[in-house]
Amino acid sequence: MADVASWQIPRVKAHGVARAAFASFVLLQFYAINNFQANADDGTFDDFPFLIHCEISGLHRAFYLSTISPDGVAVYISPDRQAGTITIRGKAEPVGVDGSGNCAGKTLEQLRSTDQAYDLQH
């Protein structure tokens, strides 16, 4: 083991998965702003659940509301950096992942009816 001076910070190699997830998220923002069709009035913070629970490849994940774009596209991100989008009247879509899980293709109404969407209590 080599000694490291206090002014030296060892470099940590980023995992390819983390880079791909980050790149997917950045591309998602660009794609969402330019390609989704929604009304500007659609999508206030109160319209979207705070958390969406999905099962993907046998793992249960919590996706937290991250951003809502001006055109009404909400982005949800899990702590392990997986992401998905949904609009008020649209369907949930995974971002940068081939596996769809049990949330993909569902509307907010369907996610709420299957107890997969959790709203904040005021």
Secondary structure, DSSP 4 states (H G I P E B T S, - for coil): -----TT-----PPPHHHHHHHHHHHHHHHHHHHH----TTS--GGGS-SEEEEEETTEEEEEEEEEE-TTS-EEEE-TTS-EEEE-SSSB-EEES-S--TTTTT-BHHHHHHTT-EEPPP-
